[in-house]
């Protein structure tokens, strides 16, 4: 039952007031909606910049002369800065005022987006991407905070549905936009694309956000111990997750040192926040049933959301030989249906128990992953169409009601902490999910390769027949010496085995993604009934 419906029924149940006296939802001014739309547009651009750049990373590396391994820092630097600034944003907005803080970072985000397109070498690009990530990371939690503080409870599902476009639609459509721009205009345009919508965002925020005085004395009283340990811990953890698989995880002294630093710093951060009288983040709200289970479900949503957007392009590129534009067209079907469904979600939340909507969403999302666990050599765009469409419907159904139920009853003074924790944990889930998928793919490819190699022996007639066919093929295509032709045949069989092992490994990664959504569904089932929530439940 929504807040409005609950209040209406209470009044109508009494005899002292006529039905005409039933309260109506408080009006929301056009200026407020302008602020919410502008902020969510900024969040959309910030999230989009993760995937849009990843889709064009090979071209960017070539354009600035970066190696394959070092080029990964183009994405890593952005993600580190983003995940560090998200929990800081609530406090910094109090210090500098929401208007000044949001407008300043929105403007700097555009400036550094354009600067990235002009980078001449890898160190420049890494530095510029870090600053871009720091400014862009502000836009994500601030949009969420404005929705849950400026909008009345009855209107928050609409705002959260708008925010869902940035949280779930942007990662899905990012590779499509990035691939198209790179193939047709050049990699620089994945950065230039921010300028026009960014200018619209700044104009919206400039005319809609109320000017309030800064509170600079808060800098003196800030939770600096918490800030420092949090920043060090999250930066180290994000680096471990981004670079661990490439560096063989704990076989690398660099990764071991960073893991120890992350563990110590984040443990200290938790202790400091739970003991502080004015903590940077009020972690105690995690012990509230709905917020705690909501954050857990959101974390697992991030695992599968970002994990699927990572693994599909790798599969299509490595196994099917797709270019970035072709990959983008396949992934478009994980995004485009969301534009149709997301606007309908607030109405579904009015008519159905929001937990039911969340549950259906997780079932669809998980099921879409399980549809991909029997991949073959012919599994390409056509076979991925329905799993991608089902995934799109699942993502669209989950986010807005999950956000609404999780944050219902959160007080205004805790809105910044709730926004930071909710958004940071989704991003952290994505980072952990991608790292787990990278490692799983590597290990399972090795496992399947060993199993297949044991079955492909010279004792099998099928193997000998295939070897003879390949030998004849190479001899008829320019290889004169039979010994060389036999060697080429062995190499070709080895590549076939490796390709099949990778396909089986990719199937295993989708199985893991499906399981993560089953666990997320279990967490969602632990949410309290909406009509028992403070502030009217699911709105």
N, C-alpha and C positions, 0 to 999 in steps of 0.2 A: 504494500500500500504506500502511496506517495505521501510526502509531507502535507501537500494541499488536500488530498483526499482524506487523510487522517483528521486534520483540523476541521474540515467541512463536516465529516460524520459526527464529530464530537459536539459541534454546535447544533446540528440538526437533531441530535438525540435529546436535547433539552427542550423545555417548554417555554422558557423565558424569552427566546428570540425567535422571530419568524425566519423561514428559510431564506428570505432575501438578505438577511444579515450575514450569511456565510462569507467568510473571508475569501478574498481572491489572491492569487499569487502577486507579490509585489512587482510593480512595473520595473523593468530594467531599461535604463536610458540608452539612447543611441550611442552616447559617448562611451558607456561601459562596454557595449558590444563591440565598438570600434577598437577599444583597448584589447579585448579578448581575441578578436580576429587578428589584429596586428601581432600580438604576442605569439599566437599559435602559428602564424605564418613564419615568424622567426624560428620557432622550434622546429617546424617542418624543414626549413633550410639548413639548420644545424645538423639534424639527423641525416638529411639527404646527402650532406657533404661527406659522410663516412663512406657510403656505398657508391656514390657517383665517382669518387676518386679511386676507390678500389677497382671499379670496373675498367678504369683507364690507366692503372698503375704501370703496366708494361710500357705503354706509350710515353708516360711521364718520365719513367726511368731512362728510356732511350733519348728523350728530348733534352735531359739535363746531364746525360753521361753517367748515370748511376748504375752500379752493379745490381744484380738480382737480389743478393742478400741484403746489402746496405739499403737498397731502395725501399725495403719494408718499413724503414723508419719514417717514410713519408706519411704512412697511415698511423704508425705507432705513436709518433710525437703528438698528433692531433688527439688520439684517444686518451693518452696520458693526461694531457692538459684538460681535456673535457671532463674526465672522471674526477679529477682533483677539484675543479671549480664548482661542480654541481653541489656538493654539500656546503660550500662556502657562500653560495649565492644568497640564501635567506638572510644571513647575518650581514653581508656586505650591502644588501638592499636596505637594511635598517640604518646602516652607517651613512650611506650616500643618498638615500631616498630612492624609492622605486623608479621614479621618472628619470633621474639623472643616471642611475646605475644601468637601467635597461637601455636608454637611448645611447649612452656612451658606448656600451658594448655592442649594440646593434650597428652603430656607425663604424666602429673599429673592425667588426666582422667583415663588413663590406670592403673596407680599405685593404685588409690583409688577404681577402679573397682575391682581389685584383692583383695584389703584390705577388701572390703565389704564381700567377700566370706569367709573371715577368722574371721569376727566379732563373738564375744562370747556372747554378750548380747544386749539388746535394746539400751541403751545409746551409746554404741560403734557404732552400726549400724546407728543410727540417725545422729551422728556426721560425720561418714564416707560418708553417703549418701548426707549430706549437702555439703561437700567439692566436692564430685563427681558431684553434680548438678551445683555447682558454676563453675567448670572447663568445664563440658559438655555444660553448657549454653553459653559459649564463642563460641563454635564451630558452633552454629546455625546462629547467625547474621554475623559472619565473613565469612562463606561460601557465604551467600547472598551478602555481600559487595564485595567480590572478583569477583563475577560474574558480578556485575553492574559497576565495576571499571576497571577490567582487560580485559574484552571482549568487542569488538566493538559492536555497536548496532545491526548489522546484525547477530551476533553470540549469542547474549544474550538469545534468546528463547531456544537455545540448552542447555545453562548453566542452565536456569531456569527450563527446563524440567528435567534436572538431579537433581536439587534441589527439585523438586516436589516429587521425589522418597523418599527423607527424610521427606518432609512435610506431604504427604498423604499416601504413601505406608508403611512407617515405623510404624505409629500407627496401621494400619490395620493388618500388618503381625506380630507385636509384640506378641500378645497373642498366635499365632501359634507356634512361636519359643520358647516362654517361657513355654507353656504347654508341648511341646515335650521334652525340656531339663529337666524340673522338673520331669516328669513322668518316664523318661528313665535313667537319670543320677544323679538327685538331684538338689536342688535349688541353690547350689553354682555355677553351670554352667551357670546360667543366668548372672552372673558377669564375669566368666572366658571367656565367648564367645566373649568378647570385645578384648581380647589380640591379636589374630592373625590379624584381620582386622585393629586393632589399630596400630600394628607395621607397616603394609603396609601404612597406612595413614601417619604416622610420616616420613617414608622413602620418600614418595612422596613430602611432604611439605618441608623436609630438602633439597632435591635436586632442588626444583623448586622456592621457595620463595627467592627473592632478599634480601640481607642484606642491611639494611638502619640504620642510626644512631638513637639512642634513643633521645627523647626530654624530659628529666626529668624536666626541668624548667616548663613544663606544669602542673606538680603536684602543684606547688606553685600558679599558676594562675587558677586552676581548679574551676569549679562551685560547690564548696563544699556545699553550702546551698541547691542547687538543688539535689546534690547527696544524701545528708543525708535525706532530706524530701522524695525523691523518694524511697530510700531503706526502710525507715520506713513504708511509705504508702503502697508500694507493698507487703512487707512482712506481714503486718497486714491484708491487703485485701485478700491475698492468704490464710492465716490461717483461716479467717472468712469463706471463700468459702469452704475450705476443711473440716472444723470442725463444721460448722454452723448447718447442718441438724442433725448430731449426738447429738449436745448439745441443740437442740430445739431452734435454732436461738436466737432471742432476749429475750427468756425466760432465757437465761444464762447470768449472769453478765460478765463473761469472754468474750463472743462474743460481748456484748454491748460495753465494753471498747475498744476492738480491732476495732470495727466498727467506733467508734468515732475517735480513733487515725488515722485510715486509711483515713477517710473523711477530717480531719484537715490537715494531712500531705500531701495528694495528692492535696488538694486545694492550699496549700502554694506552692507546687511544680509547679503547673500550673502558679501561679502568678509570681513566681521567673523566670521560663523559658521564659515567654512572656516579662518580663521586662529586663532580663539580656542581656548585649552586647555580651557575649560569653557563650551562654547557653550550658548545657550538651546535650540537644536535641533541635533542631530547630523545635518547634511545629508549626511554621507558615506554614510549607509545608503542614500541614493538611488542610489548607484553600484553597489549590489548588484543583480544581475540581476533577481531575482524581485521585490524591493521596488520597484525603479525602474520596471520595466514594469507592475507591479501598480498603482502610483500613477498612471501614465499612463492605464491602462485605467479606473481609478476616476475620474479627472478627466473622461474622455470619457463615462463613465456619468453623471456629474453633469450634463454638457452636455445629454444627451438626457432624463434623468430630470426635471430641473427645467424644461428647455425645453419638453417636451411638456405638463407640468402648467400652464405659462404660456400656451402658444399655444392649447390647446383651449378654455379658458374665453373667451379673446378672440374666437375664431372663433364659438363658440356664441352669445355675447352680441351681437357686431356683425353677424353674417350671419343667424343664425336667431332673434334676439330672445329668447333664453332668459333667465329670471331666475336668481338665484344658486342657488335650490333645484333648479331643473331642470338647471342645469349640474352641480351636485353629484351628481345621480342618474346622469348620463351618465358622470362620472368615477369613480363608485363601482366600475365594472367594470374599472378599472385597479388597484383596490385589493383588493376582496373575494376574488378568486381567489388572491391571495397568501397569505391566511390559511390556505387549504387546502394550498398547495404548500410554503410555507416550512418547516413542521415536518418535511416529508419529505426536505428537501435534505441534512441530515446523513447519512441512510441512503444516498442516492444517492452521496455522497462516499465512503462506505465501499466501495461496489460498483463505482464507475466512477472512472476518472482524473478528478480534479477539474477539470483543464484542459478535458476534454471537456464537463463540465457547464457550465463558464464559456462555452465556445465555442457550445454550443447556446443558452444564454441570450442571448448577443449576437446570434446569428443571428435568434432570435425577436424580440428588441427592435428590431433594425434592420429586419426584415421588416415588423413592425407599422407602422412609419413609412412604408415604401414603399407600403403598402396605401392610404395617404391622399394619394398624389400626383396623383390624378385626380379631385379634388373638383368637385362641381357645385352648382348652386343648391339641389338637393334633398338634399344630403349632410348628414344630421342624426343624431339619436340611434340610429336603426336601423342606419344605414350605419357608424357608429362602434363598434358593439357588438363585432364580432369583432376589429378592430384593437386595441381596448382590452383585450379578454381575452387576446389573444396578447401584448400588451405586459406585462400583469400576469405571465404565466408567464415571460417573458424576464427581467424584473426579479427575480423570486423566485429564479431559477436562478443569477443572476450573483453576487449580493453576498457570500453566506457563503463559497462556495469561493474567490472572488477574494481576500477578506480573509484566509482561512486560508493560501492559497498565498503571498500577498505577505508575510505576517508570520511565516511559519514560519522558525525559526532566529534571529529577533530576540531579542537578549539582554534580560534583565530591566532592565538599566540604560538600554537604548535604547527600552524600551516606550513611555515618554512621548513621545519624539520620533516614533516610528513612528505612534502614535495621532494625534498632532497633525497630522503631514504627511498621513496618509491621509485624515483627515476634512476638514482644511482644503482640500485639493486638490479633493475632491468638491464642496464648497460653492463654491469658486472656479470650478470648471468650470460649475456652475449659473449663477453670476453672468455669466460670459463668454458662456455659451450663450444666456441670455435677452437680453443686450445685442445679440448677433449676430442673433438672430431678430427683435428689434424693428427693427433697421436693415435687415435683409434684407426684411422685410415692407413697410417704407416704400418702399424702392428698387424692389422688384419690382412693387408696386402702381402706382407711377409708370410703370414700363416697360410693363406690360400695358395700362395705361390709354391710353398713347400709341399702342400698336399697335392696340388696339380702336377708338380714335377715328379712326384713319386708314382703317379698314375700314368704319366707319359714316358714309357720306357721302350727300349728296342725289343723287349719281349712281347709287346703288343703288336698285332698285325696292323691295326689302324695307324699306329705311329710310323711303322716302316712304310706303309702305303703313302702317308702324308709326306714323309721325308723324300720319297722317290718323286712324288708329284712336284714338290718345291724344287728339287734338284733339276728336273727337266725344265721347269719354268725358267730358272736362272740361266741355264745353258741356252735356252731359246731366246734369251734377252741379253745376250752379249757376254756372258761369262763362258770363256772357252774351255778352261781347265776344269775337269770334273771335280777335283779335290776342292777347288775354290767354290764351285757350285754347291757341293755338299756342306761346306762351311757356312755359306749364305743361308742354306736351308735350315741348319741348326740354329743360326741366329734368328731367323724368321719365326721358328717354332718357339724360341725363348721369348720373343716379343709378344707372340700370341698368348702364351702362358701368363706373362706379366699383365697384359691387358685384361684377360679374364679374371686374374686375381684382383686387379683394381676394381673391376665392375662388382665383384663379390664384396670387396671392402666397402665400396660406396653403398651397397645394399645394407651392410651392417650399420653404417652411420645413420641411415634413415630409421633403422630399428631403434637405435639409441634415442633419436629425436622423438619417436613415437612414445617410448617408455617415459621420457621426461614429461610429456603431456598427460600421461596417465597419473603420474605423481602430482602434477599441477591440478588435475581434476580432483584428486583426493584432498588436496589442500583447500580447494574451492568448496568442497562439500562440508568442510569444517566451519565455514562462515555462518554467522548467526542469521536468523531470519530477519529480513529487512524491517518488519514491523516491530522488532525488538531493539532497533538501533536508536541511539540518541539522535535527536534532531530529525526524526521522521524516516529513518531507514534509508531506502535507496532513492529517495526523492521522487 
